[in-house]
Structure formats: structure tokens, C-alpha cells
Amino acid sequence: MLLRPGVSRLSQTVAGHIPRAQTKVILTLWLHGPDTHGTMDANRTSSAPLGATAVDPRQEKRVHLAVPVKVFPDIKSVESHSCCTYELSITGARVAATPGICEEGQVIYLQRLNRRARYKVVWLGKPDTPQAGQMGVISMEPANVIWENEIKTRILRG
């Protein structure tokens, strides 16, 4: 195929002059406050201008780190489930959802080694999404940080 003078290959592709493969694009947007998010499919419309970049409005630094923790779904019970984190901040985490976590707003205990604190579930991953089987939690006791000093240092360094 000959390129037209003064017209880039990209604009000819966009105009449909060069066949292209279809690609499904998924864009993750951070919405509704510090610890909630949603996923937007490329087939849906957005009010953001073309070329806009999704910005994470959360103020805390986060680090992707897999750390084993215990989740106590009922704070009145001694029943716990072991799971792993996906992402950490000083006062919040994204962790694997465990049995007994039923709804957003549920108060749970999260324990790392011998330190335990109350957390609130702020979001649950929807089935058939990349976040399925995950939950976001935020500490209800910000002064009671359960992560050891090495992890806190990694989070603060970002």
C-alpha cells in the first residue's frame, strides 16, 4: 500500500485505509474515594477527554507486596483464614477475599505476625473481573500499624 504524501501511517490506519486487528482494552479507573475502584471496558463510553490518563486519587503511598496475613471475618469469633496481600499502604491493603466476608462495610480483624487491628472492608471484587476474589480494607485504628518496620519503610519509600 502506498502512503499518501504528508499523511502519517497512523492516521491512515485510523481512517481505515490499512486493515487492523481488533484488540480488547481494559482501563482501570480509581473512583469514589481513597480505597475503591472500578474497571471500565473499552466498549463503554467515558466522560474523560480522549488521551486522558487515569489518575489514582489516593494520597497514601502503596507498594505491591505479597505478605501472609490472617483474616478474622467475625471480630467476636476466634475463627480465622490465612491469605495473602496484593498491595499495601500504612493504613490499608488489597488482600485475597476469604470465606465469611459478606459485604462492604463489614468490620474484620487483620493480623500480621503478633499484631492485630480492626479494618473495614471498603470494596469487594465483582465476579468475572480482574478484582474477583479480592477485597480492599482500611484500618479503623490508624495508630495501630500491623506491618513490621521493614515493610513500613518500603511503603514510605514507595
Number of C-alpha atoms within 10 A of each C-alpha: 5 5 11 9 6 6 9 10 14 11 11 14 12 11 10 10 13 13 10 9 5 6 7 8 10 12 12 15 16 17 16 10 12 15 22 17 19 16 15 14 12 12 9 6 8 10 5 9 7 7 6 7 10 12 10 14 13 13 10 16 13 19 19 15 17 14 15 15 20 18 27 25 22 15 15 9 8 8 12 19 14 13 16 16 19 18 17 25 23 22 19 23 24 25 23 20 23 18 10 15 18 12 12 14 14 17 21 22 19 24 19 16 11 6 12 19 17 18 24 19 23 21 21 24 18 14 10 8 10 13 19 13 15 19 25 26 27 21 22 16 14 14 10 14 18 22 20 11 10 8 17 17 12 16 20 13 10 12
